[in-house]
Amino acid sequence: MKVQYAGAAAVTRQVLVGCEFRYTAEVETAAVFQVQPSGAAPATVLRQGWETQPALDRHAYTDLYGNNCQRLSLPVGDTTLRYDAVVTVPDATEDVNLDATEVPAAQLPDDVLVYTLPSRYCLPDVLGDEAWRLFGNEKPGYRRVLAISQHVHGHLSFGYGSSTPTTTAAEAYAAGRGVCRDFAHVAISFCRALSIPARYVFGYLPEIDVPPDPAPMDFAAWMEVYLDGRWWTFDPRNNAARKGRVVIGRGRDAVDVAMVTTYGGPVLNSMQVWAEETA
């Protein structure tokens, strides 16, 4: 769907996003789900809904990074949790400015400094020598970050199951393969090694105006980089500006925006994700 608002230049498209998880638990297990859109511009949540079988009590809270989370307990036996939302997104790709400049470390806002430091999966201290060897002579700014994103896209081959939940950026880079989170972790590590703030972003990415991917839909991960006083989107996995990004959460790396955190060992029987333009 395309909508032109009267008296405004913005054209939007409407997408349906959501997911379903099916678990089996041997004991009651506390869990946190982080799968709903952040609601931050430019995406707008029109309506959303949760469904659980059996019916479960849950409550919402906002985490350290401002992300929306839901807490509940999985009962003994089988549980299905489903989330759906209808969201409007701009009929445009993310902003690009090849002339955006880097901000010197001494001038970075206090709340941005954390995104220059090593974290659980992003290891600028380990990949620092490689970052300076590859990108130290690049002109600082947007073009250098673009070079990082393009290099990671070319260096890593994408494949489901090619990394594990504990794979770090350094391990993925050495192996030369990974999934979208690994692409983001490596690129973030290179940026931080050059004192460029970079954060991990997790969300839904519908296939709008791009060739369809025959693989099942999944959550997506990319990065945002702080240049010229604002955050800019870069996507090392797809290496292209895209329409329709719906952000779920932001953090230092994937550990801060895990789609599900369980305080125990329930069995995940299946997971489905959808992100598609509505008719």
C-alpha positions as CSV (number, residue, x, y, z in Angstrom):
1,M,0.0,0.0,0.0
2,K,1.2,3.5,-0.9
3,V,-0.2,6.6,0.8
4,Q,0.3,10.2,-0.1
5,Y,-0.6,12.5,2.8
6,A,-2.4,15.7,1.7
7,G,-0.2,18.7,2.1
8,A,2.9,16.7,2.8
9,A,5.7,15.3,0.7
10,A,6.1,12.0,2.7
11,V,4.8,8.9,1.0
12,T,4.5,5.8,3.2
13,R,4.0,2.1,2.7
14,Q,2.3,-0.3,5.1
15,V,3.9,-3.5,6.3
16,L,2.8,-6.4,8.4
17,V,5.5,-7.7,10.8
18,G,5.5,-10.3,13.4
19,C,6.6,-13.6,14.7
20,E,5.6,-16.8,16.4
21,F,7.5,-19.0,18.9
22,R,6.6,-22.5,20.0
23,Y,8.2,-23.8,23.2
24,T,8.1,-26.8,25.4
25,A,9.2,-26.4,29.0
26,E,9.7,-29.1,31.7
27,V,9.5,-26.5,34.5
28,E,8.0,-23.1,34.7
29,T,10.5,-20.7,33.0
30,A,10.8,-17.0,33.2
31,A,11.4,-15.3,29.8
32,V,11.8,-11.9,28.2
33,F,10.7,-11.3,24.6
34,Q,12.0,-8.4,22.6
35,V,10.2,-8.6,19.2
36,Q,7.9,-5.5,19.0
37,P,8.9,-2.4,17.0
38,S,10.4,0.4,18.9
39,G,7.8,2.8,17.6
40,A,10.5,5.4,16.9
41,A,10.3,7.5,13.7
42,P,10.3,7.1,10.8
43,A,8.3,3.9,11.3
44,T,4.9,4.3,12.9
45,V,3.0,1.4,14.6
46,L,-0.7,1.6,13.6
47,R,-1.8,-1.5,15.6
48,Q,-0.3,-4.4,17.4
49,G,-1.3,-7.5,19.3
50,W,0.0,-10.4,21.4
51,E,-1.5,-13.9,21.6
52,T,-0.4,-16.7,23.8
53,Q,-1.7,-20.3,24.1
54,P,-2.3,-21.0,26.9
55,A,-3.3,-17.5,28.0
56,L,-0.5,-16.0,30.1
57,D,0.1,-12.9,32.2
58,R,2.8,-10.6,30.9
59,H,4.0,-7.1,31.5
60,A,5.9,-4.6,29.5
61,Y,9.0,-2.7,30.5
62,T,11.7,-0.5,28.9
63,D,15.3,-1.7,29.1
64,L,18.5,0.2,29.6
65,Y,18.7,1.2,25.9
66,G,15.0,2.3,25.6
67,N,13.9,-1.0,23.9
68,N,10.4,-2.4,24.5
69,C,10.4,-5.8,26.2
70,Q,7.8,-8.2,27.5
71,R,8.2,-10.4,30.6
72,L,6.3,-13.6,31.2
73,S,6.7,-17.1,32.4
74,L,6.4,-20.2,30.2
75,P,4.4,-22.8,32.0
76,V,5.1,-26.5,32.1
77,G,4.3,-28.1,28.7
78,D,3.7,-26.4,25.3
79,T,3.4,-22.7,24.8
80,T,2.8,-20.6,21.6
81,L,3.5,-16.9,21.6
82,R,2.5,-14.8,18.6
83,Y,3.0,-11.1,17.9
84,D,1.6,-9.1,15.0
85,A,1.9,-5.4,14.1
86,V,0.9,-3.2,11.2
87,V,3.5,-0.4,10.6
88,T,3.9,2.4,8.2
89,V,7.3,3.1,6.8
90,P,8.7,5.7,4.4
91,D,8.6,4.9,0.7
92,A,12.3,5.7,0.7
93,T,15.6,4.2,1.6
94,E,17.6,5.4,4.6
95,D,19.5,8.7,4.4
96,V,22.9,8.7,2.7
97,N,25.4,11.6,3.0
98,L,28.8,10.8,1.5
99,D,30.2,14.0,3.0
100,A,29.2,13.3,6.7
101,T,32.2,13.7,8.9
102,E,33.5,11.9,11.9
103,V,33.2,13.5,15.3
104,P,36.5,13.6,17.3
105,A,36.4,11.4,20.4
106,A,36.8,14.5,22.7
107,Q,33.6,16.0,21.2
108,L,31.3,12.9,21.3
109,P,28.2,13.2,23.5
110,D,28.6,11.4,26.8
111,D,25.9,8.8,26.0
112,V,27.6,7.9,22.7
113,L,31.0,7.0,24.2
114,V,29.8,3.5,25.2
115,Y,29.5,2.7,21.5
116,T,33.3,3.1,21.0
117,L,34.2,0.4,23.6
118,P,34.6,-3.4,23.3
119,S,31.5,-5.5,24.2
120,R,30.6,-9.1,24.4
121,Y,30.7,-9.8,20.6
122,C,32.3,-6.6,19.2
123,L,36.0,-6.6,19.7
124,P,37.8,-3.5,18.4
125,D,40.8,-4.3,20.6
126,V,41.2,-7.6,18.9
127,L,40.5,-6.4,15.3
128,G,42.2,-3.0,15.8
129,D,45.4,-3.8,13.8
130,E,43.3,-5.1,10.9
131,A,41.0,-2.1,11.0
132,W,43.9,0.4,10.8
133,R,45.7,-1.7,8.1
134,L,42.6,-1.8,5.9
135,F,41.0,1.6,6.6
136,G,43.5,3.8,8.3
137,N,44.3,5.6,5.1
138,E,40.7,6.1,4.1
139,K,39.3,9.6,4.3
140,P,37.6,9.9,7.7
141,G,33.8,10.1,7.5
142,Y,30.9,8.4,5.8
143,R,33.0,7.1,2.9
144,R,35.3,5.3,5.3
145,V,32.4,3.6,7.1
146,L,31.0,2.7,3.7
147,A,34.3,1.1,2.8
148,I,34.2,-0.9,6.0
149,S,30.6,-2.1,5.3
150,Q,31.5,-3.1,1.7
151,H,34.7,-4.9,2.9
152,V,32.7,-6.9,5.5
153,H,30.1,-7.7,2.9
154,G,32.7,-9.1,0.5
155,H,34.8,-10.9,3.2
156,L,32.1,-12.9,4.9
157,S,29.9,-15.4,3.1
158,F,26.4,-15.7,4.4
159,G,25.0,-19.0,5.6
160,Y,22.5,-20.2,8.1
161,G,24.2,-22.3,10.8
162,S,27.7,-21.0,9.8
163,S,28.1,-19.4,13.3
164,T,26.9,-20.1,16.8
165,P,25.3,-17.9,19.5
166,T,28.7,-17.5,21.1
167,T,30.6,-16.5,17.9
168,T,32.5,-13.2,18.3
169,A,33.3,-10.7,15.6
170,A,36.9,-11.8,15.6
171,E,35.9,-15.5,15.2
172,A,33.5,-14.7,12.4
173,Y,36.1,-12.6,10.6
174,A,38.7,-15.3,10.8
175,A,36.2,-18.0,9.6
176,G,35.0,-15.7,6.7
177,R,31.4,-16.6,7.2
178,G,28.4,-15.9,9.4
179,V,24.8,-14.6,9.6
180,C,23.6,-11.1,9.6
181,R,24.5,-10.5,13.2
182,D,28.1,-11.5,12.5
183,F,28.3,-9.1,9.6
184,A,27.1,-6.3,11.9
185,H,29.4,-7.3,14.7
186,V,32.5,-7.3,12.5
187,A,31.7,-3.9,10.9
188,I,30.9,-2.4,14.3
189,S,34.2,-3.7,15.6
190,F,36.2,-2.1,12.8
191,C,34.4,1.2,13.3
192,R,35.0,1.2,17.1
193,A,38.7,0.4,16.5
194,L,38.9,3.7,14.6
195,S,37.1,5.6,17.4
196,I,33.9,5.8,15.3
197,P,30.8,5.1,17.5
198,A,28.7,2.2,16.1
199,R,25.8,0.3,17.6
200,Y,23.9,-2.9,16.8
201,V,20.4,-2.7,15.4
202,F,17.9,-5.5,15.2
203,G,14.5,-5.5,13.5
204,Y,12.3,-6.5,10.6
205,L,13.4,-6.0,7.0
206,P,10.6,-6.6,4.4
207,E,11.5,-7.2,0.8
208,I,10.2,-4.0,-0.7
209,D,11.4,-3.2,-4.3
210,V,14.1,-5.9,-4.1
211,P,14.2,-9.4,-5.7
212,P,12.6,-11.9,-3.3
213,D,14.8,-14.1,-1.3
214,P,13.8,-17.8,-1.5
215,A,15.0,-18.4,2.1
216,P,12.4,-18.2,4.9
217,M,12.0,-14.7,6.4
218,D,14.0,-14.0,9.5
219,F,14.9,-11.2,11.8
220,A,17.6,-8.8,10.4
221,A,20.6,-7.1,12.0
222,W,22.5,-4.0,10.8
223,M,24.4,-1.2,12.4
224,E,24.1,2.6,13.0
225,V,27.1,4.8,13.0
226,Y,27.5,8.2,14.7
227,L,28.7,10.8,12.2
228,D,28.1,14.6,12.0
229,G,26.0,14.6,15.2
230,R,23.5,11.9,14.2
231,W,23.2,8.2,13.6
232,W,23.4,6.7,10.1
233,T,22.2,3.3,8.9
234,F,24.7,0.9,7.3
235,D,23.9,-2.7,6.3
236,P,27.0,-4.9,5.8
237,R,24.9,-8.0,5.2
238,N,22.9,-6.6,2.2
239,N,25.4,-3.9,1.2
240,A,22.5,-1.7,-0.1
241,A,20.2,1.0,1.1
242,R,16.8,-0.6,1.7
243,K,13.2,0.4,2.2
244,G,11.0,-0.6,5.1
245,R,13.3,-1.2,8.0
246,V,11.4,-1.6,11.3
247,V,13.7,-1.3,14.3
248,I,13.0,-3.5,17.3
249,G,16.0,-2.6,19.4
250,R,19.4,-1.1,19.6
251,G,22.4,-1.9,21.8
252,R,26.1,-2.5,22.0
253,D,25.7,-5.9,20.3
254,A,23.3,-8.8,20.0
255,V,23.4,-9.6,23.7
256,D,21.6,-6.3,24.4
257,V,18.8,-7.1,21.9
258,A,18.2,-10.8,22.1
259,M,14.8,-11.7,20.7
260,V,14.2,-14.1,23.6
261,T,16.0,-14.5,26.9
262,T,14.9,-17.5,29.0
263,Y,15.9,-18.2,32.5
264,G,16.1,-21.9,32.1
265,G,16.2,-24.4,29.2
266,P,12.9,-24.7,27.4
267,V,13.0,-26.4,24.0
268,L,12.3,-24.1,21.0
269,N,10.3,-26.2,18.7
270,S,9.8,-23.7,15.9
271,M,10.1,-20.0,15.1
272,Q,8.5,-18.0,12.3
273,V,9.0,-14.4,11.3
274,W,7.1,-12.3,8.8
275,A,7.7,-8.9,7.3
276,E,5.8,-8.0,4.2
277,E,4.0,-5.2,2.5
278,T,0.2,-5.3,2.9
279,A,-2.0,-5.2,-0.2
